[in-house]
Amino acid sequence: MASGCALHGGCPSDYVAVAISVICFFVLLSRSVLPCLIHKAPRTNSSSFWIPVIQVISSFNLLFSIMMSVNLLRFRTKHWWRYCYLWAVWIEGPLGFGLLMSCRITQAFQLYFIFVKKRLPPVKSYIFLPLVLLPWIFGAAIIHATKPLNDKCHMGLQWTFPVAGLHALYVLALIAFTRAVRHVEFRFDELRDLWKGILVSATSIVIWVTAFVLNEIHEEISWLQVASRFVLLVTGGILVVVFFSISSNQPLLSQISLKKRQNFEFQRMGQALGIPDSGLLFRKEEFRPVDPNEPLDKLLLNKRFRHSFMEFADSCYAGETLHFFEEVYEHGKIPEDDSIRRIYMARHIMEKFIVAGAEMELNLSHKTRQEILTTQDLTHTDLFKNALNEVMQLIKMVK
């Protein structure tokens, strides 16, 4: 029978595993927070912000629950917060791996509707995510009610394989959505990140199940108990780092963070998509004469005038109207047959200007806003036509 630190925790390898998992979590934090801090990305109320945040929280839950449930650390006394069903069932399951997989499935669900169906998802992310998580909650409730765990937080082989099956079910769901979007020519590595998430999650499940089964069959072998829990936590640390991705939710921010190693950084979506002359002011345009008698809509086609007017509008706290005009103008440069780039740009404009709580939310009529958000074709050439007409009236007021 295992004894000493193999039974109660506190072996040198246990502390090494804890140190590795802490390092992995801080790497995850740096990948998720530093791009936002360096490039001053605004906080929004959309899923592009809170899904990555939930991924970070669920990653912490997964690592900390593994550490608590497999007796990695030695505690002198038994405390209520070391309750097996709290860590091994609820936090490690629904609030850990289950929530992590649900976030990635939600991202794949969004990509499917946006790039395959060419419209926004019919179900909001804050509704879809809890629905995806329900099987985990039901499973945790059943385990809690039947109480199959022993004093070592082991649930026995009769429960290990059904729980592993639930893990595998979510991987299969992610594979199904990924296959549905595999033909889309993504520009920000979204497909690569989905396949990478599938590979690392499937590998982790195989390793975890193997470790759990060996723990159950050979409880008397001390070195196996120590080695298996070391592998469990280290694998969890690697999982949360490799699994995390913001490309599906904030493609421009992910591209900026990747391009830091190079001399050029994409400051605008138009530049990242390769739209001609996006956000650039060439010398030949710097000296192009401006006729003040021309109509405003003609004047705004002059980039020198538009940028000067935008600086003035920003100083008057009304710059969102000019920024919207600029983004829609660049959106119009994309050829009609280039549906992927048109969808990227349309989605960017909607999240930046149209949705409630956006970074530069426009003061649009409810009808116009809903026409855009409920469109059945994100590639439509007149998607922002009515909004642009309303914005032009606001720009004339600024003028």
Salt bridges, closest charged atoms under 4 A:
ASP14 OD2 - ARG229 NH2 2.89
ASP189 OD2 - ARG192 NH1 3.83
ASP193 OD1 - ARG192 NH2 3.13
ASP193 OD1 - LYS196 NZ 3.74
GLU216 OE2 - HIS154 ND1 3.54
GLU219 OE1 - LYS152 NZ 3.61
GLU219 OE2 - HIS154 ND1 3.37
GLU220 OE2 - HIS218 ND1 3.73
ASP314 OD1 - HIS323 NE2 3.26
GLU326 OE2 - ARG268 NH2 3.81
GLU326 OE1 - ARG306 NE 2.25
GLU326 OE2 - HIS307 NE2 3.45
GLU327 OE2 - HIS348 NE2 3.35
GLU327 OE2 - LYS352 NZ 3.12
GLU330 OE2 - ARG268 NH2 3.20
ASP338 OD2 - ARG341 NE 2.50
GLU351 OE2 - ARG347 NE 3.62
GLU361 OE2 - ARG369 NH1 3.75
